[in-house]
């Protein structure tokens, strides 16, 4: 089926004709009408009763709030002004036609990608999955209503069509900017279609992430603070069934020389995490549990140094005594964590591959976080943030300053 969301089914030719006519709005980046539109979406996210069951809506609402967008505006304008010289200055303008291809497994990401491009005064076409969950349907309905009320519906379209459709190639050919969010295969297949000769494609392929917990600091915490840490870890890992690119797949327990406290801390941590999982009402499908069960048993059978603990369908924990090259490769999700005890942060350097995105941390000194950030000798390891912030979206993503790429920098010389 080929359609604009909230509109009747169209033929391929009809959709292409409509999209070919889209023009960027007559606005400057970060202009007041753009800011006001996002502020209205923020308010809607923070007021909907749906947010009680889907905390990602609250996170999105705070990210879109006026104060946060204002800081982005000030930072963006300051970076441009810093380049100005006595007889030369720079201004930012719209890049033009932006084509977004968000992933199917992270229901709010299409808003983050679209919102930054919208702030850059681009026209936007967003290809959404055929099946949207409750969050996706609510966001799409709310956003299209807000855009219509603010006069931006004509320059922002949300569409659906099969990846086999010629529209993928045809819309790409119209694009001044294309953002491909998803796995390696998706980025590769979409990138095979050319965009405008002076256009720009940003691809965001498969990523892996892990967490580091300082054992001494964890042991020193009172019970309430341990529970709070487990709640923050739950948000990082379980919002998108542990399939978000920033969701931790492994936990490194940074212990010093004594491994006994680390094992005690690990057991206490997962006992508390299991309580959070039950309190949140999180559950996994039987097929997901069986995949986790099979993977854990296979790993244990391959190496006698691996122990597997099955807390419940929703939580499987592996403990292994050494870092292996494939430690972060297993991405079955649904609460599947590999644990390593390390006496020295340098011992985990093999986890820093080109695919590494986010390292969340707790109980580390600033110098230790800086040590982590210097372990990779190749691209990889883009974010080092406290536990609880793994899924917080930022306008610098995978090392790319999105706003600077979503706009054109125009030079004025006198």
Secondary structure as the mmCIF struct_conf table of DSSP 4:
data_model
#
loop_
_struct_conf.conf_type_id
_struct_conf.id
_struct_conf.beg_label_comp_id
_struct_conf.beg_label_asym_id
_struct_conf.beg_label_seq_id
_struct_conf.end_label_comp_id
_struct_conf.end_label_asym_id
_struct_conf.end_label_seq_id
STRN STRN1 UNK A 3 UNK A 4
TURN_TY1_P TURN_TY1_P1 UNK A 5 UNK A 6
BEND BEND1 UNK A 7 UNK A 7
STRN STRN2 UNK A 9 UNK A 9
HELX_RH_AL_P HELX_RH_AL_P1 UNK A 12 UNK A 20
TURN_TY1_P TURN_TY1_P2 UNK A 21 UNK A 21
BEND BEND2 UNK A 26 UNK A 26
TURN_TY1_P TURN_TY1_P3 UNK A 29 UNK A 30
HELX_RH_AL_P HELX_RH_AL_P2 UNK A 32 UNK A 47
HELX_RH_3T_P HELX_RH_3T_P1 UNK A 49 UNK A 52
TURN_TY1_P TURN_TY1_P4 UNK A 53 UNK A 53
HELX_RH_AL_P HELX_RH_AL_P3 UNK A 55 UNK A 64
BEND BEND3 UNK A 65 UNK A 65
HELX_RH_AL_P HELX_RH_AL_P4 UNK A 66 UNK A 81
TURN_TY1_P TURN_TY1_P5 UNK A 82 UNK A 83
STRN STRN3 UNK A 85 UNK A 85
TURN_TY1_P TURN_TY1_P6 UNK A 86 UNK A 87
STRN STRN4 UNK A 88 UNK A 94
STRN STRN5 UNK A 97 UNK A 101
BEND BEND4 UNK A 104 UNK A 105
TURN_TY1_P TURN_TY1_P7 UNK A 107 UNK A 108
HELX_RH_AL_P HELX_RH_AL_P5 UNK A 109 UNK A 119
TURN_TY1_P TURN_TY1_P8 UNK A 120 UNK A 121
STRN STRN6 UNK A 123 UNK A 127
HELX_LH_PP_P HELX_LH_PP_P1 UNK A 128 UNK A 129
BEND BEND5 UNK A 130 UNK A 131
HELX_RH_AL_P HELX_RH_AL_P6 UNK A 134 UNK A 149
TURN_TY1_P TURN_TY1_P9 UNK A 150 UNK A 151
HELX_RH_3T_P HELX_RH_3T_P2 UNK A 153 UNK A 155
STRN STRN7 UNK A 156 UNK A 160
TURN_TY1_P TURN_TY1_P10 UNK A 163 UNK A 164
BEND BEND6 UNK A 165 UNK A 165
TURN_TY1_P TURN_TY1_P11 UNK A 166 UNK A 166
HELX_RH_AL_P HELX_RH_AL_P7 UNK A 167 UNK A 174
BEND BEND7 UNK A 176 UNK A 176
STRN STRN8 UNK A 177 UNK A 181
BEND BEND8 UNK A 182 UNK A 182
HELX_RH_AL_P HELX_RH_AL_P8 UNK A 184 UNK A 191
TURN_TY1_P TURN_TY1_P12 UNK A 192 UNK A 192
BEND BEND9 UNK A 193 UNK A 193
TURN_TY1_P TURN_TY1_P13 UNK A 197 UNK A 198
STRN STRN9 UNK A 200 UNK A 204
STRN STRN10 UNK A 208 UNK A 214
HELX_RH_AL_P HELX_RH_AL_P9 UNK A 215 UNK A 220
BEND BEND10 UNK A 221 UNK A 221
HELX_RH_AL_P HELX_RH_AL_P10 UNK A 223 UNK A 238
TURN_TY1_P TURN_TY1_P14 UNK A 239 UNK A 242
BEND BEND11 UNK A 244 UNK A 244
TURN_TY1_P TURN_TY1_P15 UNK A 245 UNK A 246
BEND BEND12 UNK A 247 UNK A 247
BEND BEND13 UNK A 249 UNK A 249
STRN STRN11 UNK A 250 UNK A 254
TURN_TY1_P TURN_TY1_P16 UNK A 256 UNK A 257
HELX_RH_AL_P HELX_RH_AL_P11 UNK A 259 UNK A 280
TURN_TY1_P TURN_TY1_P17 UNK A 281 UNK A 281
HELX_RH_AL_P HELX_RH_AL_P12 UNK A 286 UNK A 302
TURN_TY1_P TURN_TY1_P18 UNK A 304 UNK A 305
STRN STRN12 UNK A 306 UNK A 312
TURN_TY1_P TURN_TY1_P19 UNK A 313 UNK A 314
STRN STRN13 UNK A 315 UNK A 320
BEND BEND14 UNK A 321 UNK A 322
TURN_TY1_P TURN_TY1_P20 UNK A 325 UNK A 329
BEND BEND15 UNK A 334 UNK A 335
STRN STRN14 UNK A 336 UNK A 342
BEND BEND16 UNK A 343 UNK A 344
HELX_RH_3T_P HELX_RH_3T_P3 UNK A 345 UNK A 351
TURN_TY1_P TURN_TY1_P21 UNK A 354 UNK A 355
STRN STRN15 UNK A 356 UNK A 362
BEND BEND17 UNK A 363 UNK A 363
HELX_RH_AL_P HELX_RH_AL_P13 UNK A 366 UNK A 373
TURN_TY1_P TURN_TY1_P22 UNK A 374 UNK A 374
BEND BEND18 UNK A 377 UNK A 379
STRN STRN16 UNK A 383 UNK A 386
TURN_TY1_P TURN_TY1_P23 UNK A 387 UNK A 388
TURN_TY1_P TURN_TY1_P24 UNK A 390 UNK A 391
BEND BEND19 UNK A 395 UNK A 395
STRN STRN17 UNK A 396 UNK A 397
TURN_TY1_P TURN_TY1_P25 UNK A 398 UNK A 399
STRN STRN18 UNK A 400 UNK A 401
HELX_RH_AL_P HELX_RH_AL_P14 UNK A 402 UNK A 406
STRN STRN19 UNK A 407 UNK A 413
#
